[in-house]
């Protein structure tokens, strides 16, 4: 019977309306829709979806409770493994993880696991279970309040540790706060609520603390009594192409562009931190960050084009994000690579000079390498250029902490459990791997929490 029920569609804002506002695109399921969609689950004896989830959520378990209409019960199942269900239900690449492994997806459409997780998180009214605080609990510092840090801190608090998160910015959330637009992840309604639930576990969050400047890891451990440290500082250092004209006015990294819009509310008239998107914008790149930057620029009034050097087949962004971008009117220039940014007499961007590409042999990642087509240069008139080419970890922690080593790409050297080259200091998420996904960062944070617990218990013996 479950096989015969088609996947329940999710209601969304009309594309022509949402292209002019920052309200959430997807409305999510109501209870009736969620229960119907949950009834499609086959409850496999060996659920592949669980193995494909980086934090190991008991997916059939929470879905079974949704079928029964037991939202609090479903939330309790999820809470065992995830501290950010409303966030993950919105931004995780479910199509390549849990849903991508769903048996129903082999010959049809997989169960909408992500949308069901979001429904449970949004509609659960049961208070969080707060662990009892142990007297004389050991102190653990978590550097960074992004998904890796929040997941690590949550697990450690549940194990009874005295956890403090140190965040460099004035709001907690890391990339969830500064990197993901409001129309994909509402900050007050969703993110703040889940950060507050982490606080409710007893986790302290200190903002405006730049570890490596305000304090150091050594001072936290030597002077303030922290017995272990988790570094989850993400990857906030933007990359550029190194082409002429990148220093012109009107050229942004996607990091700066999104941070100013998300964290500094540049899109709101009642904030005195505006940003100039111009009448036209080109976004260079093809990942989720490129889609976020393009859709933000569009909402700020710019006719927006995404420039990508491969074909649509190779786009690394989620299919849902590409689909939404196209619906909203964003143009795509595929097999196109910038070679120069052109400016006017006042130093502002006026155009981007590009060259056509064709696909050659596969590169080391397995994707076919783009090769320039000689004599195919052309210009795209534009007022704004946004570089969305990926990010690297900030080197500040390594430079100010004795005993830590970094890889050639700037990530902290750490084993599969997050142990760095210095005992007592652990790391995970983008600070180790470079820019990846929210759920992979959370998975790394949880592994590190277990390793920190084992390390501290080992010191007692």
C-alpha positions as CSV (number, residue, x, y, z in Angstrom):
1,X,0.0,0.0,0.0
2,X,2.8,2.4,0.9
3,X,4.3,2.0,-2.5
4,X,1.1,3.2,-4.2
5,X,0.8,6.5,-2.4
6,X,2.6,9.2,-4.4
7,X,5.0,11.5,-2.6
8,X,3.0,14.3,-0.9
9,X,4.0,17.7,-2.5
10,X,5.1,20.6,-0.3
11,X,3.4,23.9,-0.6
12,X,5.7,26.9,-1.5
13,X,5.5,30.6,-2.1
14,X,4.7,31.6,-5.7
15,X,8.1,32.2,-7.5
16,X,7.1,35.6,-8.8
17,X,6.1,36.7,-5.3
18,X,9.0,35.2,-3.4
19,X,11.6,36.7,-5.8
20,X,10.8,40.1,-4.2
21,X,10.8,39.1,-0.5
22,X,12.9,37.3,2.1
23,X,10.2,35.2,3.6
24,X,10.6,31.4,3.7
25,X,10.1,29.8,0.3
26,X,8.8,26.4,1.5
27,X,5.7,26.3,3.8
28,X,6.3,22.7,5.0
29,X,3.7,20.0,5.8
30,X,0.7,20.3,8.0
31,X,-0.2,17.4,10.3
32,X,-2.5,15.6,7.8
33,X,0.1,15.9,5.0
34,X,2.9,14.7,7.2
35,X,1.0,11.7,8.5
36,X,0.1,10.7,4.9
37,X,3.7,11.1,3.7
38,X,5.0,9.2,6.7
39,X,2.7,6.3,5.9
40,X,4.7,5.7,2.7
41,X,7.7,4.4,4.7
42,X,8.2,0.7,4.3
43,X,10.0,0.3,7.7
44,X,12.8,-1.8,6.2
45,X,14.5,-4.4,8.4
46,X,17.8,-3.0,7.5
47,X,17.1,0.7,6.9
48,X,19.7,2.1,4.6
49,X,18.5,5.7,5.3
50,X,19.9,5.5,8.9
51,X,23.3,4.4,7.6
52,X,23.3,7.3,5.2
53,X,22.6,9.9,7.9
54,X,25.8,11.4,9.2
55,X,24.4,11.7,12.7
56,X,22.6,8.4,12.6
57,X,19.0,9.4,13.3
58,X,16.6,6.5,13.9
59,X,14.6,7.6,10.8
60,X,12.0,4.7,10.7
61,X,11.5,5.2,14.5
62,X,10.6,8.9,14.3
63,X,8.5,8.3,11.1
64,X,6.5,5.6,12.8
65,X,5.5,8.1,15.5
66,X,4.5,10.6,12.9
67,X,2.1,8.1,11.4
68,X,0.5,7.8,14.8
69,X,0.3,11.5,15.1
70,X,2.7,11.4,18.1
71,X,4.8,14.5,17.3
72,X,6.4,14.8,20.8
73,X,7.4,11.1,20.5
74,X,8.9,11.6,17.1
75,X,10.8,14.7,18.4
76,X,12.2,12.6,21.3
77,X,13.5,10.0,18.9
78,X,15.2,12.6,16.7
79,X,16.6,14.5,19.8
80,X,18.7,11.4,20.7
81,X,20.9,12.1,17.7
82,X,20.3,15.6,16.5
83,X,20.2,19.0,18.2
84,X,19.2,20.9,15.1
85,X,16.3,19.1,13.5
86,X,14.5,22.2,12.2
87,X,17.7,23.4,10.6
88,X,18.6,20.0,9.1
89,X,15.1,19.5,7.8
90,X,15.6,22.6,5.7
91,X,19.2,22.7,4.6
92,X,20.5,19.1,4.5
93,X,21.2,17.5,1.1
94,X,18.7,14.7,1.9
95,X,18.6,13.7,-1.8
96,X,22.2,12.5,-1.6
97,X,22.0,11.1,1.9
98,X,19.0,9.6,3.7
99,X,16.5,10.0,0.9
100,X,19.1,9.0,-1.7
101,X,19.3,5.6,0.1
102,X,15.6,5.1,0.5
103,X,14.4,1.8,-1.1
104,X,11.3,3.6,-2.5
105,X,13.5,5.8,-4.5
106,X,14.9,2.9,-6.6
107,X,11.7,2.8,-8.7
108,X,9.9,5.9,-7.6
109,X,10.1,8.7,-5.2
110,X,11.8,8.3,-1.8
111,X,10.1,9.2,1.4
112,X,10.4,13.0,2.1
113,X,12.5,12.4,5.2
114,X,13.8,15.9,5.4
115,X,10.4,17.5,5.2
116,X,9.1,15.2,7.9
117,X,12.0,16.0,10.2
118,X,11.2,19.7,9.6
119,X,7.5,19.1,10.4
120,X,8.3,17.4,13.7
121,X,10.7,20.1,14.8
122,X,8.3,22.9,13.8
123,X,5.3,21.4,15.5
124,X,6.8,19.8,18.6
125,X,5.5,21.6,21.7
126,X,7.1,19.3,24.3
127,X,9.9,20.9,26.4
128,X,13.4,19.7,26.0
129,X,14.7,17.2,28.6
130,X,17.4,19.0,30.5
131,X,20.1,16.8,32.1
132,X,20.9,17.2,35.8
133,X,24.1,19.3,36.4
134,X,26.8,17.4,38.1
135,X,28.7,19.0,40.9
136,X,32.4,19.6,39.9
137,X,31.7,18.7,36.3
138,X,34.8,19.0,34.1
139,X,35.0,22.0,31.9
140,X,35.1,21.8,28.1
141,X,35.5,24.7,25.7
142,X,33.9,24.7,22.3
143,X,35.3,27.2,19.8
144,X,32.7,28.3,17.3
145,X,28.9,28.1,17.5
146,X,28.2,26.6,14.0
147,X,26.7,23.2,13.4
148,X,29.8,21.3,14.5
149,X,30.2,23.3,17.7
150,X,26.5,23.1,18.6
151,X,26.3,19.4,18.0
152,X,29.5,18.7,20.1
153,X,28.3,21.0,22.9
154,X,24.9,19.4,23.1
155,X,26.3,15.9,23.3
156,X,28.8,16.9,26.0
157,X,26.1,18.7,28.0
158,X,23.9,15.6,27.9
159,X,26.9,13.6,29.3
160,X,27.1,16.0,32.2
161,X,30.1,18.2,31.3
162,X,30.3,22.0,32.0
163,X,30.4,23.3,28.4
164,X,31.1,26.9,27.2
165,X,30.9,27.9,23.5
166,X,33.1,30.8,22.4
167,X,31.7,32.6,19.3
168,X,33.6,35.4,17.5
169,X,30.5,37.1,16.1
170,X,27.8,38.9,18.0
171,X,25.2,36.1,17.4
172,X,25.4,32.4,17.8
173,X,24.9,30.0,14.9
174,X,28.0,30.3,12.8
175,X,27.4,29.7,9.1
176,X,23.7,29.0,9.9
177,X,23.4,32.6,11.0
178,X,25.7,34.5,8.6
179,X,25.7,32.2,5.6
180,X,22.3,30.8,4.9
181,X,19.6,33.3,3.7
182,X,16.5,34.1,5.6
183,X,14.3,32.6,2.8
184,X,15.9,29.2,3.4
185,X,16.4,29.4,7.1
186,X,14.4,31.9,9.2
187,X,16.7,33.1,12.0
188,X,14.2,34.1,14.7
189,X,11.6,31.5,14.1
190,X,13.9,28.5,13.6
191,X,17.6,29.1,14.3
192,X,17.3,31.1,17.5
193,X,14.8,28.5,18.9
194,X,17.3,25.6,18.3
195,X,20.2,27.6,19.7
196,X,18.1,28.4,22.8
197,X,17.4,24.7,23.2
198,X,21.1,24.0,23.3
199,X,21.4,26.7,26.0
200,X,18.6,25.0,27.8
201,X,20.9,21.9,28.2
202,X,23.2,24.1,30.3
203,X,25.6,25.1,27.6
204,X,26.9,28.7,28.1
205,X,27.5,30.7,24.9
206,X,29.9,33.7,25.0
207,X,29.8,35.9,21.9
208,X,32.2,38.5,20.7
209,X,35.2,36.3,21.7
210,X,37.8,35.8,19.0
211,X,39.9,32.8,20.2
212,X,43.4,33.7,19.1
213,X,42.9,37.4,19.8
214,X,40.5,37.9,22.8
215,X,41.8,34.8,24.5
216,X,43.9,31.8,23.3
217,X,43.3,28.1,23.6
218,X,46.4,27.9,25.9
219,X,44.9,30.5,28.2
220,X,41.6,28.7,28.4
221,X,43.3,25.5,29.3
222,X,46.1,26.9,31.6
223,X,44.3,29.7,33.3
224,X,40.6,29.0,33.1
225,X,40.5,25.3,33.9
226,X,39.2,23.9,30.6
227,X,40.3,20.3,30.4
228,X,39.5,19.7,26.7
229,X,38.8,22.0,23.7
230,X,36.8,21.4,20.5
231,X,37.6,23.6,17.6
232,X,34.6,24.1,15.3
233,X,35.5,27.4,13.7
234,X,34.3,26.5,10.2
235,X,35.8,27.7,6.9
236,X,35.3,31.4,6.6
237,X,38.2,32.5,4.5
238,X,37.0,33.3,0.9
239,X,38.7,32.3,-2.3
240,X,39.2,34.4,-5.4
241,X,40.2,33.6,-8.9
242,X,43.3,35.9,-9.1
243,X,42.1,37.5,-12.3
244,X,42.5,41.2,-13.2
245,X,39.8,43.5,-11.8
246,X,38.9,41.7,-8.6
247,X,39.8,44.8,-6.6
248,X,37.2,46.9,-8.3
249,X,34.3,48.4,-6.3
250,X,31.3,46.1,-6.7
251,X,33.3,42.8,-6.4
252,X,32.3,40.7,-3.3
253,X,33.1,37.3,-1.9
254,X,29.9,35.4,-1.4
255,X,30.9,35.2,2.3
256,X,30.9,39.0,2.7
257,X,27.8,39.5,0.6
258,X,25.8,36.9,2.5
259,X,27.1,37.9,5.9
260,X,26.1,41.5,5.4
261,X,22.6,40.5,4.3
262,X,22.0,37.7,6.9
263,X,23.9,38.8,10.0
264,X,23.9,42.6,9.5
265,X,20.3,42.7,7.9
266,X,21.4,44.7,4.8
267,X,18.2,43.7,3.1
268,X,16.1,45.6,5.7
269,X,15.3,49.3,5.4
270,X,15.3,49.7,9.2
271,X,19.0,48.6,9.5
272,X,21.8,51.1,8.7
273,X,24.0,48.5,7.1
274,X,22.9,48.5,3.4
275,X,24.7,46.7,0.6
276,X,24.9,47.8,-3.1
277,X,23.7,44.9,-5.4
278,X,23.2,47.2,-8.4
279,X,20.7,46.6,-11.2
280,X,22.6,43.5,-12.5
281,X,24.8,40.9,-10.8
282,X,27.0,38.0,-11.8
283,X,27.6,35.2,-9.4
284,X,30.7,33.0,-10.2
285,X,30.3,29.4,-9.0
286,X,27.8,26.6,-9.0
287,X,27.4,25.4,-5.4
288,X,24.8,26.0,-2.8
289,X,26.5,29.2,-1.7
290,X,26.4,30.5,-5.3
291,X,22.6,29.8,-5.4
292,X,22.2,31.6,-2.0
293,X,24.1,34.6,-3.2
294,X,22.3,34.8,-6.6
295,X,18.9,34.5,-5.0
296,X,19.8,37.1,-2.5
297,X,21.0,39.5,-5.1
298,X,17.8,39.0,-7.1
299,X,15.7,39.9,-4.0
300,X,17.8,43.0,-3.7
301,X,16.7,44.1,-7.1
302,X,19.5,42.9,-9.4
303,X,18.9,40.9,-12.6
304,X,21.1,38.0,-11.7
305,X,23.2,35.5,-13.8
306,X,25.1,32.5,-12.5
307,X,28.4,31.9,-14.4
308,X,29.7,28.3,-14.1
309,X,32.5,26.7,-16.0
310,X,30.9,23.3,-16.4
311,X,27.5,22.1,-17.5
312,X,24.3,21.8,-15.4
313,X,25.0,18.1,-14.9
314,X,28.1,19.0,-12.9
315,X,26.5,21.7,-10.7
316,X,27.4,20.8,-7.1
317,X,24.4,22.7,-5.7
318,X,21.3,20.8,-4.5
319,X,18.8,20.2,-7.3
320,X,16.0,21.9,-5.2
321,X,18.1,25.1,-5.0
322,X,18.8,25.1,-8.7
323,X,15.1,24.5,-9.4
324,X,14.1,27.4,-7.1
325,X,16.7,29.7,-8.7
326,X,15.4,29.0,-12.2
327,X,11.8,29.5,-11.1
328,X,12.6,32.9,-9.7
329,X,14.2,34.1,-12.9
330,X,17.9,33.7,-12.4
331,X,19.8,33.1,-15.6
332,X,22.5,30.5,-16.0
333,X,25.6,30.9,-18.3
334,X,27.1,27.4,-18.4
335,X,30.5,26.4,-19.8
336,X,31.6,29.9,-19.1
337,X,34.6,31.1,-17.1
338,X,35.6,34.7,-16.2
339,X,39.0,35.9,-17.3
340,X,38.8,39.6,-16.3
341,X,36.5,42.0,-14.5
342,X,36.2,45.4,-16.3
343,X,35.6,48.7,-14.6
344,X,34.6,52.2,-15.5
345,X,36.5,55.4,-15.0
346,X,35.4,55.7,-11.4
347,X,36.6,52.2,-10.4
348,X,33.3,50.4,-10.4
349,X,32.4,47.2,-12.1
350,X,30.9,47.6,-15.6
351,X,31.2,44.1,-17.1
352,X,32.8,40.7,-16.7
353,X,34.9,39.3,-19.6
354,X,34.4,35.5,-20.0
355,X,35.6,32.7,-22.2
356,X,33.5,29.7,-23.4
357,X,34.6,26.3,-22.1
358,X,34.2,22.7,-23.3
359,X,34.6,19.6,-21.2
360,X,37.8,17.6,-21.5
361,X,39.1,14.7,-19.5
362,X,37.9,14.0,-16.0
363,X,39.9,15.7,-13.2
364,X,41.0,14.0,-9.9
365,X,37.5,14.3,-8.5
366,X,36.1,12.4,-11.4
367,X,34.4,15.4,-13.0
368,X,35.4,16.3,-16.6
369,X,37.9,19.2,-16.7
370,X,36.7,22.4,-18.4
371,X,39.0,23.6,-21.2
372,X,38.9,27.1,-22.8
373,X,37.7,27.5,-26.3
374,X,40.2,29.7,-28.1
375,X,38.8,33.0,-29.5
376,X,35.4,32.7,-27.7
377,X,35.8,35.6,-25.3
378,X,32.7,37.8,-24.7
379,X,31.5,40.3,-22.2
380,X,28.5,40.2,-19.8
381,X,27.5,43.8,-18.7
382,X,27.1,43.8,-14.9
383,X,27.4,46.2,-11.9
384,X,28.2,43.5,-9.3
385,X,30.3,40.4,-9.3
386,X,30.0,37.9,-6.4
387,X,32.7,35.2,-6.1
388,X,31.3,32.0,-4.7
389,X,34.3,29.7,-5.2
390,X,34.5,28.0,-1.9
391,X,36.2,28.9,1.4
392,X,39.2,27.7,3.5
393,X,39.6,27.5,7.3
394,X,41.0,30.6,9.0
395,X,44.6,30.1,10.0
396,X,44.3,32.1,13.3
397,X,43.8,29.1,15.6
398,X,46.8,27.2,14.2
399,X,49.0,30.3,14.4
400,X,48.2,31.0,18.0
401,X,48.1,27.5,19.5
402,X,51.2,25.5,20.2
403,X,51.2,21.9,19.0
404,X,48.5,22.1,16.3
405,X,49.3,21.2,12.7
406,X,47.4,22.2,9.5
407,X,47.1,20.5,6.1
408,X,48.2,22.1,2.9
409,X,44.7,23.6,2.4
410,X,44.6,25.1,5.9
411,X,42.5,22.5,7.7
412,X,43.4,21.3,11.1
413,X,45.1,17.8,11.1
414,X,42.7,15.5,13.0
415,X,41.9,11.8,13.0
416,X,38.5,10.3,12.3
417,X,37.4,11.0,15.9
418,X,38.6,14.6,15.8
419,X,41.8,14.2,17.9
420,X,44.3,16.8,16.7
421,X,48.1,16.7,16.9
422,X,47.9,18.0,20.5
423,X,46.3,15.9,23.3
424,X,43.1,17.5,24.7
425,X,42.4,19.5,21.6
426,X,39.8,18.1,19.2
427,X,38.4,19.5,15.9
428,X,35.8,18.8,13.4
429,X,33.6,20.1,10.6
430,X,34.8,22.7,8.0
431,X,37.8,23.6,10.2
432,X,39.2,20.2,9.3
433,X,37.7,19.3,6.0
434,X,37.2,22.7,4.4
435,X,33.7,23.8,3.3
436,X,31.2,20.9,3.4
437,X,27.6,20.4,4.6
438,X,25.8,21.3,7.9
439,X,25.0,17.6,8.6
440,X,28.6,16.4,8.0
441,X,29.8,19.1,10.4
442,X,27.3,17.9,13.0
443,X,28.4,14.3,12.5
444,X,32.0,15.4,13.2
445,X,31.0,17.3,16.3
446,X,29.2,14.3,17.7
447,X,32.2,12.0,17.0
448,X,34.4,14.5,18.7
449,X,32.1,14.7,21.7
450,X,32.3,11.0,22.2
451,X,36.1,11.1,21.8
452,X,36.4,14.0,24.4
453,X,34.3,11.9,26.8
454,X,36.6,8.9,26.4
455,X,39.7,11.2,26.7
456,X,38.5,12.8,30.0
457,X,37.4,9.5,31.5
458,X,40.8,8.1,30.5
459,X,42.5,10.9,32.5
460,X,40.7,9.8,35.6
461,X,42.2,6.4,35.6
